[in-house]
Amino acid sequence: MDNSLRGKTALVTGGSRGIGKAIARALYGAGARVIIAGRDPKALIRAAKEIGEIICVPADVRKDVKKLFRYVDRLDILVNNAGGMEHLGKFEKTGLAAWKSTFELNLFSVRRRRR
Ligand SMILES: NC(=O)c1ccc[n+]([C@@H]2O[C@H](COP(=O)([O-])OP(=O)(O)OC[C@H]3O[C@@H](n4cnc5c(N)ncnc54)[C@H](OP(=O)(O)O)[C@@H]3O)[C@@H](O)[C@H]2O)c1
């Protein structure tokens, strides 16, 4: 642990697996207080068991930003990592709802405020 981020609080959305989990691990390793968010509570707990003493908040960034910030008292580092294209398929078979959901996840979630 290098402690260069000691005293800092970091929030990593999509921190339960993949790139987000790796970032959360690195931030924790540098001494930050780390909060991870994602939809699947079991995946969050699995990640926390691997990483260490971090805070898990089950939240869908498309709609739970206010809920998420109930658990975030201060914020020094924000990693807007949650994203993906899970709802998109072949263009001609992908409905408007899927496009909207994809934009909510990858674009508007970043802009949403806590208040
Ligand atoms: N891997 C690549 O090659 C690559 C390339 C370019 C860009 N990216 C971008 O990098 C980011 C991470 O990629 P990855 O490959 O590590 O993704 P991943 O393995 O699919 O992990 C995605 C993470 O985001 C969470 N997530 C998904 N939808 C969410 C939602 N609505 N609300 C909250 N959390 C949500 C997932 O948890 P839950 O499913 O439990 O919510 C998971 O923790 C994404 O934004 C992706 O688009 C990745």
The ligand as an SDF file (V2000), in Angstrom:
LIG
                    3D

 48 52  0  0  0  0  0  0  0  0999 V2000
  -13.6530   -3.8990  -21.8800 N   0  0  0  0  0  0  0  0  0  0  0  0
  -13.3800   -3.1740  -22.9730 C   0  0  0  0  0  0  0  0  0  0  0  0
  -12.6730   -3.5970  -23.9030 O   0  0  0  0  0  0  0  0  0  0  0  0
  -13.9060   -1.7590  -23.0960 C   0  0  0  0  0  0  0  0  0  0  0  0
  -13.6190   -1.0110  -24.2390 C   0  0  0  0  0  0  0  0  0  0  0  0
  -14.1030    0.3010  -24.3500 C   0  0  0  0  0  0  0  0  0  0  0  0
  -14.8610    0.8360  -23.3110 C   0  0  0  0  0  0  0  0  0  0  0  0
  -15.1350    0.0870  -22.2180 N   0  0  0  0  0  0  0  0  0  0  0  0
  -15.9350    0.7040  -21.1700 C   0  0  0  0  0  0  0  0  0  0  0  0
  -15.2730    0.5550  -19.9190 O   0  0  0  0  0  0  0  0  0  0  0  0
  -16.2330    0.3720  -18.9000 C   0  0  0  0  0  0  0  0  0  0  0  0
  -15.9590   -0.9350  -18.1550 C   0  0  0  0  0  0  0  0  0  0  0  0
  -15.9040   -1.9890  -19.0830 O   0  0  0  0  0  0  0  0  0  0  0  0
  -15.7850   -3.4990  -18.5990 P   0  0  0  0  0  0  0  0  0  0  0  0
  -15.4140   -4.3000  -19.7970 O   0  0  0  0  0  0  0  0  0  0  0  0
  -14.9400   -3.5730  -17.3770 O   0  0  0  0  0  0  0  0  0  0  0  0
  -17.3240   -3.8090  -18.2620 O   0  0  0  0  0  0  0  0  0  0  0  0
  -17.9900   -5.0620  -17.5180 P   0  0  0  0  0  0  0  0  0  0  0  0
  -16.9790   -6.0930  -17.1860 O   0  0  0  0  0  0  0  0  0  0  0  0
  -19.1970   -5.4270  -18.3150 O   0  0  0  0  0  0  0  0  0  0  0  0
  -18.4650   -4.4110  -16.1300 O   0  0  0  0  0  0  0  0  0  0  0  0
  -19.4280   -3.4010  -16.1520 C   0  0  0  0  0  0  0  0  0  0  0  0
  -19.6340   -2.9180  -14.7390 C   0  0  0  0  0  0  0  0  0  0  0  0
  -20.6300   -1.9080  -14.7790 O   0  0  0  0  0  0  0  0  0  0  0  0
  -21.7330   -2.2900  -13.9500 C   0  0  0  0  0  0  0  0  0  0  0  0
  -22.9640   -1.8000  -14.5390 N   0  0  0  0  0  0  0  0  0  0  0  0
  -23.5140   -2.1240  -15.7420 C   0  0  0  0  0  0  0  0  0  0  0  0
  -24.6760   -1.4810  -15.9060 N   0  0  0  0  0  0  0  0  0  0  0  0
  -24.8620   -0.7260  -14.7770 C   0  0  0  0  0  0  0  0  0  0  0  0
  -25.8790    0.1400  -14.3450 C   0  0  0  0  0  0  0  0  0  0  0  0
  -26.9620    0.3900  -15.1010 N   0  0  0  0  0  0  0  0  0  0  0  0
  -25.7510    0.7500  -13.1350 N   0  0  0  0  0  0  0  0  0  0  0  0
  -24.6600    0.5070  -12.3520 C   0  0  0  0  0  0  0  0  0  0  0  0
  -23.6640   -0.3140  -12.7100 N   0  0  0  0  0  0  0  0  0  0  0  0
  -23.7680   -0.9170  -13.9110 C   0  0  0  0  0  0  0  0  0  0  0  0
  -21.6500   -3.8220  -13.8840 C   0  0  0  0  0  0  0  0  0  0  0  0
  -22.2870   -4.3550  -12.7260 O   0  0  0  0  0  0  0  0  0  0  0  0
  -23.8470   -4.8300  -12.7620 P   0  0  0  0  0  0  0  0  0  0  0  0
  -24.0640   -5.5570  -14.0570 O   0  0  0  0  0  0  0  0  0  0  0  0
  -24.0110   -5.6540  -11.5350 O   0  0  0  0  0  0  0  0  0  0  0  0
  -24.6410   -3.5380  -12.6770 O   0  0  0  0  0  0  0  0  0  0  0  0
  -20.1400   -4.0030  -13.8070 C   0  0  0  0  0  0  0  0  0  0  0  0
  -19.6720   -3.7640  -12.4870 O   0  0  0  0  0  0  0  0  0  0  0  0
  -17.6060    0.3810  -19.5790 C   0  0  0  0  0  0  0  0  0  0  0  0
  -18.1560    1.6880  -19.5050 O   0  0  0  0  0  0  0  0  0  0  0  0
  -17.2910    0.0220  -20.9990 C   0  0  0  0  0  0  0  0  0  0  0  0
  -18.2470    0.5200  -21.9200 O   0  0  0  0  0  0  0  0  0  0  0  0
  -14.6830   -1.1880  -22.0960 C   0  0  0  0  0  0  0  0  0  0  0  0
  1  2  1  0
  2  3  2  0
  2  4  1  0
  4  5  1  0
  4 48  2  0
  5  6  2  0
  6  7  1  0
  7  8  2  0
  8  9  1  0
  8 48  1  0
  9 10  1  0
  9 46  1  0
 10 11  1  0
 11 12  1  0
 11 44  1  0
 12 13  1  0
 13 14  1  0
 14 15  2  0
 14 16  1  0
 14 17  1  0
 17 18  1  0
 18 19  2  0
 18 20  1  0
 18 21  1  0
 21 22  1  0
 22 23  1  0
 23 24  1  0
 23 42  1  0
 24 25  1  0
 25 26  1  0
 25 36  1  0
 26 27  1  0
 26 35  1  0
 27 28  2  0
 28 29  1  0
 29 30  1  0
 29 35  2  0
 30 31  1  0
 30 32  2  0
 32 33  1  0
 33 34  2  0
 34 35  1  0
 36 37  1  0
 36 42  1  0
 37 38  1  0
 38 39  2  0
 38 40  1  0
 38 41  1  0
 42 43  1  0
 44 45  1  0
 44 46  1  0
 46 47  1  0
M  CHG  2   8   1  16  -1
M  END
$$$$
